[in-house]
Amino acid sequence: MEITASLVKELRERTGAGMMECKKALTETNGDIDAAAEALRKSGAAKADKKSDRVTAEGRVGVAVNGGKAVLVEVNSETDFVANDVNFKAFVDSVAAAALASGTTDVEALKSVKLDTGSTIEETRAAAIQKLGENIQIRRLVLVDGDNNVGAYVHSNGKIGVLVNLAGGNAELANGLAMHVAAMNPPHNKAADVPADFVAKEKEIELAKMSEKDKAKPAEILEKIISGKINKIVSEVTLYGQNYVLDGDKTVEQVVKAAGGDVVGFQRLAVGEGIEKVVEDYAAEVAKAMQV
């Protein structure tokens, strides 16, 4: 059977594979486009498996929101170049939308979810690896599901995403709080959420930093001094204690309470956090190659 340009084009649009790969697959299957598509999927899976050990510390955070339900996903690539590719961005968006629709909070379960194309997320991931030439991994997934206001924010570079679960208040405040969390990265929500061992360690440190003269002060005065310092530290590591980025004269707690709200919790994902990046020394590689 003659392998026409239109047939190659159709297979390429269906699979996303390269032009030459499509032509080769059609030639090997004698023009059977379904068999060729299956062969390309298998080839993509094989290539994906070969690339699976490569470090993926770049990528993007995708978000999808529907009423009081929202999801964030972190999808990783090897380089920032691929992370900014229009095809990679589209894949991230489709993963986020599928995660929201499915309601799953498990990455492995998410892989078997089907997209509008009819392919599963895992099959689409393999095809994206084949097309873009890099290891691609769906790393994390977080979900907020309730009747509250959900604030959602993804930074313009796609590297940081935040969801805020706000009871009461309003949608505008929820979105503002999501921007605040993205910018200030508070480890905890409220003072009650700060671990006791953290507070104990900070007390120990503050006491050690004090002069002998201050340490000699009456116990109740010494306790007030230490408590003041600890309260300041706790305010710095909690969302409620920080000054609100959109109104620096007020704390987040003051703004939230004035709006009749309560922050139930928040989720923040930053691309690549916790992953050890491989630093390439290209100059050393070239020098080594020249010595061979």
N, C-alpha and C positions, 0 to 999 in steps of 0.2 A: 504493500500500500504506500502511495506517495505521502511523504511527510511535508505537508504544506505549512506556510508561514502562519496561516490562520489557526491551524491545529496546534502549533507550538505556542502561539499567543494564548489560546484558550487554556492550555495546560498550565502555562505560566500564571495566568490570572487565578486559576483554581488552586494552585499549590504555593505560589510565591517563589518557586525555585528559579534559578538562572536560566537564561535562554538556551545556552549550550547543554545544560543538564536536561532540560525539557526535550530538546531535540534528540539527545542520546537515548533517553528513556522511551520516547516514541519509536525510535528506530529499533530498539531491542524488543519492543512489544508489538512490532509490526503495525503501528498506528492505533493500537487499542488504547484510547485515552484513559479509561478507567484503570486498566492494568498499569499504565504508565504512572498514573497518579499514586497508585498503591506502592509501586516500586520506589517512587520519590519519597513517599512517607517513610518507608523502611530505611531508605538511604539516609534520610534526615535523622531518624532515630539513632542509626549507627554512628553518624557524625556527632550527634549530641552526646552520645555515650563516650566517645573518644575525648570530647572537650570537657567532660563533667568534672575533672579534677582541677581545672584552671580556676584561679582565684577570681571571684567576682565581687569587687569592692565598690564598683561604681553602679549607676543605675538611676531609677526614679521611684518616687512614691506616687501611687495612683489613689484617687478618691472617688467614691460614688455615694450619693445621698438621696434618700427618699423619705421625706417626712421626718419622723423621729428615729429612723434607722439609717446608719451610715457605716461605711467600711473604708479602711486604709489598707493598701497592700504595698509591700516593698518588693520590687523586681530588680534584680541585679544583673549587670553586664561586666565585662572585663575592663572596658575603657569608657571614658566620658564621651568619646566620639560616637560610639554606638548608642549610648544613653540619650543622645540628642537627635538620633535618627528618627525620622517621621514614622517609620515602620515599627520601631521599638516603642515609641510613644503610644501608637495605636494599640499595640499589644498590651501595654500596661493598662490603658483605659478599658480595654475589653475584659481583662482579668478582674479589675475592680468592679465593673458592672456585673459580671458573672458571679462574683463573690457576694455581692449585695443581693442579687436575685435568689441565689441558692441558700443563703443564710448560714453557710458553713463557716466555722472558725478554724478549721484544720487545713493546712496547706496541702497535705497529701490527698485529702478528700476533694479539695478544690481542683486538682489536676484532672479528675475524671469528669468534671462538669463540662457540658457541651456549650459551645458558642453558637451564635446565629448562623454561622457558616456550616454547622453540622459536625465540625471537628471538635474534639475535646481540647481543653486548655493544654494538656500535655502534648498532644499531636501538633497543636499550633506553636507551642514552644520549640519543639524539635524543628519545625519548618522555619521558624525565625532564626534558629542557630545556623541552619543550612544557608539561609539567605544572607545573614549578617556576618557570619564567620567567627562568632564569639560564643563562649559559654554564657548561657542565660539561665538564671535561677529565680524562682519565686521563693523568697526567703521568709517573709513574715506577713501575717494577716491579723488585723484587729477589727472588732465589730462593736458598735454601740447600737442597742435595740431597746426602745422604750417609747413612752409618750411625752418625753421632755423635749426642750429645744436642743438641737444638736448644732454646735458650731463646728464648721469644717474649714480647714485652711491648708493649702499646699503652696509653699514658697515658689516664686517665679522660676527658680532654677530646677524645681522638681525634687530637690534633695531633702526637704523637711516637710512632713505632713502631720497635722494635729486634728484630733476630734475632741470636743468638749461636750460633756453631758450636763446640761443646765436645767435644773428643775425651777420652774417659774421664770421670772425675768422675761426676756424676749429674744428673738432670733438675732437681732443686731448685736446685742450684748454677747450672745453665745459666740458669734463670729469674731467679735473683738477679742474675746478671751482666748480663742484659738490662735489668733495672731500673737497675743501676748505670750502664750506658752511656746510658740515657735521661736520667738525672739529671746525669751529669758530662760527657757528650759528649766523650770522649777522641778526638783526631784520629787517633791511631795505636794499634796493638795492643801491640807490644813495642818496646824500645829499638832493635833492629835495623831496625825499620820507619821510623824517623825519618830523613828525608832528610839527607844529608851537608851540603848547602848551608845547611840550617836550623841545624845544629850549628855550622858555621863562622861564620855570621852572629851567632849568640848568643855565641860566643867573642869575636868582635870587639867586640860591645857591652859585654860584661862587662869586657874589658880596658880599654876606653875609660872606663868608670865608675870604675876603680880610681885611688886616689891615687898621686902620684908616689913616695911613700914605699914603698907596696906594690909598685909596678912595679920598684923598685930592688932588691927581694929576689932571692936566688939563683934561677936558672932553674927548678930542680927544685921549689922551694917555691912559686914563682909558678904553675907548672903544676898543682901539687896544689890550690892555691886555685881556679884557673879550672876544673879538672876537677870539684871539689866543687859549684861553682855550676852547671855544665852538667848534671851528673847530677841535680840538683834540678829543673832546667828540663825535662829529658827525662822525669823521673818524672811531672811534671805534665801532660805532653801524651801520655802512653801509658796504656792500660788497665792493664797490668801494674804500672806504677809508682805509680798512684793508691791512696790508702787506700780500702779496700772500704766502700761505703756501709752495708752491713749488719753490719760489724765494723770500726769505725774504728781499732782498734789494730793491724790487719794490712793489708798491701798486697794487692791483687788477686792478684799473683803468689804470695804466700805462701799465700793461701787456696786457689788453684787447685792448686798443687803438693801441698799437704797432702791434697787430695782425689784425688790421682793423675791430675789432668787437664791438658789443654793447650788453650788457646783458639786454634783454627785461624784464626778471623776473626770479624768482626761487621759487620752492616749497620744503619745508623740513618737513618731518614727523618723529617724535620720538615716539616710542611705549610708551603708557601710559601717555603721558604728559597731565596734566590737570585732571587726574583721581586720586581720593583720594584712596590710597591703604589701605587695611585692614591689620593691623599688628597683627599676631597671637601670643599670649603669651601662649605657650604650657606648660610651667612650672606652670602657674596659673591654666590652665585647668586641669592638672593632680592633683594638690593640691586640687582643688574644687571637683574633682571626688572622691578623697580619703575620703573626709569629708562626702560624701553622705551615 
